[in-house]
Amino acid sequence: MKDDPRTIGTDHLGSTHTLAVRGVELGVEHFGDKAAPLVLLAGGTTMLSWPDALCAALARGGRHVVRYDLRDAGTSTTVDPTAPGYTLRDLADDAAALARTLDRRPAHLAGIGVGGMVAQVAALDHPDAFSALTIAGTRPVAPGPVDDDLPDHDAAAMKPLFARTIPDWSDRAAVADYAAQGAEILGDDPAVARDIAGRIWDRTPGTAPPVHMANQMSTVFAALDCEPRWRERLSSLALPTLVVHGRRDPFFPVGNGQAIARDIPGARLLVLESAATAIPDAAAEVAAAMLAL
């Protein structure tokens, strides 16, 4: 179902629908007063990368919060995540277009994981569309070889993570178990990961294994054209910026977040001492830091 965001009543807020943007449908969910300043949360790759409690806390803080699914994820347009017909810059353009569709004022853009890469490029390519930037759990270069000053994935965690037997993607319980096992390896909460995996599975269109795998593991980014590099441009950003990173993150170790904070003038670094790859559901300090931008 498609709605004009300027006619959505309060009874619709908190429910998911789709919006047509740049020739594709993007799955979105609203929290808070639609007349309030917009905080746009780019999924990594699904909107459920952003905890419900964080969205609610931002809304209570006087923001119109919209989290959304990237292409080939959730309820957004899905074609073939193994061969995406778009680039990282298309995803960045989607973010800017969605922000302008939802609110004529510049928005606070936030991205997590691969969504954090989208957010960096979107802020660089469309500075007039955004008033602030939050970048969580990511790094300043595309998938592939990393720069010498950036810590790569922790080998001790990656070996058992990628040694797991791939589940039957048509079996919801098996997929949820697989996610819980991965969370335990990565240092995240297995129970939370199990619940979110089930919710992602419920929102995944169709039964094709590559689509379910892409929704659960963000595998579309392995096939995405992410050129050219953008890290060298980060020093030109003039937006208030918050960089959030888990101290115990073995996938994108904390040095990656520290590097982003160094590269962006005036950026604030918030290290979550007990967190790994996911933002804890009750991360009040993240909400407070985002509201302070």
HELIX and SHEET records of a PDB file:
HELIX    1   1 PRO A    5  THR A    7  5                                   3    
HELIX    2   2 MET A   47  SER A   49  5                                   3    
HELIX    3   3 ASP A   52  ARG A   60  1                                   9    
HELIX    4   4 LEU A   88  LEU A  102  1                                  15    
HELIX    5   5 VAL A  114  ASP A  125  1                                  12    
HELIX    6   6 PRO A  127  ALA A  129  5                                   3    
HELIX    7   7 ALA A  155  ALA A  163  1                                   9    
HELIX    8   8 ARG A  172  LEU A  186  1                                  15    
HELIX    9   9 PRO A  190  ARG A  203  1                                  14    
HELIX   10  10 PRO A  209  MET A  217  1                                   9    
HELIX   11  11 THR A  219  ALA A  223  5                                   5    
HELIX   12  12 ARG A  231  SER A  236  5                                   6    
HELIX   13  13 VAL A  254  ASP A  263  1                                  10    
HELIX   14  14 ALA A  284  LEU A  291  1                                   8    
SHEET    1   A 8 THR A  16  VAL A  21  0                                        
SHEET    2   A 8 VAL A  24  PHE A  31 -1                                        
SHEET    3   A 8 HIS A  64  TYR A  68 -1                                        
SHEET    4   A 8 LEU A  38  ALA A  42  1                                        
SHEET    5   A 8 ALA A 107  ILE A 112  1                                        
SHEET    6   A 8 PHE A 130  ALA A 136  1                                        
SHEET    7   A 8 THR A 241  GLY A 246  1                                        
SHEET    8   A 8 ARG A 268  LEU A 272  1                                        
END                                                                             
